[in-house]
Amino acid sequence: MPLKTVAILSPGDMGHAVGRALREGGLNVITCLQGRSKRTGRLAQEAEIEDVSSLEELVSKADLVLSIMVPAEAVGLARQVAKTLHDSGSDTYFADCNAISPQTTKEIEGIITKAGGRYIDASIVGSPPGKGRPPRFYTSGEHCHVMSEMDGMSISVRPLGDEIGRASGIKMCYAGLTKGTSALHIAVLSAAEAMGLSEELRAEFSSSQPHALQQMESGISRLPSRAFRWIGEMEEIAATYDHLGVTPHFHKGAAEVYRLLSETSFASEKAESVDTNRTTAQTIKATVGLLHSHADKSS
């Protein structure tokens, strides 16, 4: 049967934009806002996503449920949906689209399939729909063809075969570079600031590493607002690499960098309220200030 109704859990920064794109592509899009923030409710309303009264109603109406949330909440949500699947006898498709390891996606597959649902391993690479190049939804598993119906709805769907874990795995490699590199930039600049070498290092980068400097100066100030969500993602990457025999320590360190950023006063900003006038230097000074504060407390 062709897709008619897709449920988004949860319609946050990425989820509401995906929901809007699917609705504009001709699908019915629903969510359940029980327990969600006022901001998430506002985003869902802006995207014209229908709010249903309960998870039970959502599962009964949806042909496909897309889980789009922070990695730390992925297993918990899957358990909630699984209970509803079991109680209702439904075989709804469930796609976990979060930044989780292949091990975690296989755990969730077991939870969903044991309850009678049909599982799709998925991951999202790129910015939300409507912000430049369409995001890529990688999919894998025997049911991954279902999500191919969404291809062209301001997103690109890229199937990777029947093996669960392949879609999650490519996200772990991609984000390991992109978000891992951002964490390295923050660590390098923080060390230079702590030693009073920021201007000297910037001058050297300007002459010998201009592309890296441009990356640092254009993106770092937006990161505190995202840092909390990325801690778990770095931990999932570390677990993926450790399972493969690759050192997990790069991304365990990256998780610590994002944990530090999440403690700055800038971390309370949302995507729509980030201070675009704040410089990289100001962000780094705040980060180093926290390092000093932590050192004082431990001494």
Stockholm file with secondary structure:
# STOCKHOLM 1.0

chainA/1-299         MPLKTVAILSPGDMGHAVGRALREGGLNVITCLQGRSKRTGRLAQEAEIEDVSSLEELVSKADLVLSIMVPAEAVGLARQVAKTLHDSGSDTYFADCNAISPQTTKEIEGIITKAGGRYIDASIVGSPPGKGRPPRFYTSGEHCHVMSEMDGMSISVRPLGDEIGRASGIKMCYAGLTKGTSALHIAVLSAAEAMGLSEELRAEFSSSQPHALQQMESGISRLPSRAFRWIGEMEEIAATYDHLGVTPHFHKGAAEVYRLLSETSFASEKAESVDTNRTTAQTIKATVGLLHSHADKSS
#=GR chainA/1-299 SS CCCCEEEEECCSHHHHHHHHHHHHTTCEEEECCTTCCHHHHHHHHHTTCEECSCHHHHHHHCSEEEECSCGGGHHHHHHHHHHHHHHHTCCCEEEECSSCCHHHHHHHHHHHHHTTCEEEEEEEESSCTTSSSCCEEEEESTTGGGGGGGTTSSSEEEECCSCTTHHHHHHHHHHHHHHHHHHHHHHHHHHHHHTTCHHHHHHHHHHHCHHHHHHHHHHGGGTHHHHHHHHHHHHHHHHHHHHHTSCCHHHHHHHHHHHHHTTSGGGGCCTTTCCTTCCHHHHHHHHHHHHHHHHHHHC
#=GC SS_cons         CCCCEEEEECCSHHHHHHHHHHHHTTCEEEECCTTCCHHHHHHHHHTTCEECSCHHHHHHHCSEEEECSCGGGHHHHHHHHHHHHHHHTCCCEEEECSSCCHHHHHHHHHHHHHTTCEEEEEEEESSCTTSSSCCEEEEESTTGGGGGGGTTSSSEEEECCSCTTHHHHHHHHHHHHHHHHHHHHHHHHHHHHHTTCHHHHHHHHHHHCHHHHHHHHHHGGGTHHHHHHHHHHHHHHHHHHHHHTSCCHHHHHHHHHHHHHTTSGGGGCCTTTCCTTCCHHHHHHHHHHHHHHHHHHHC
//
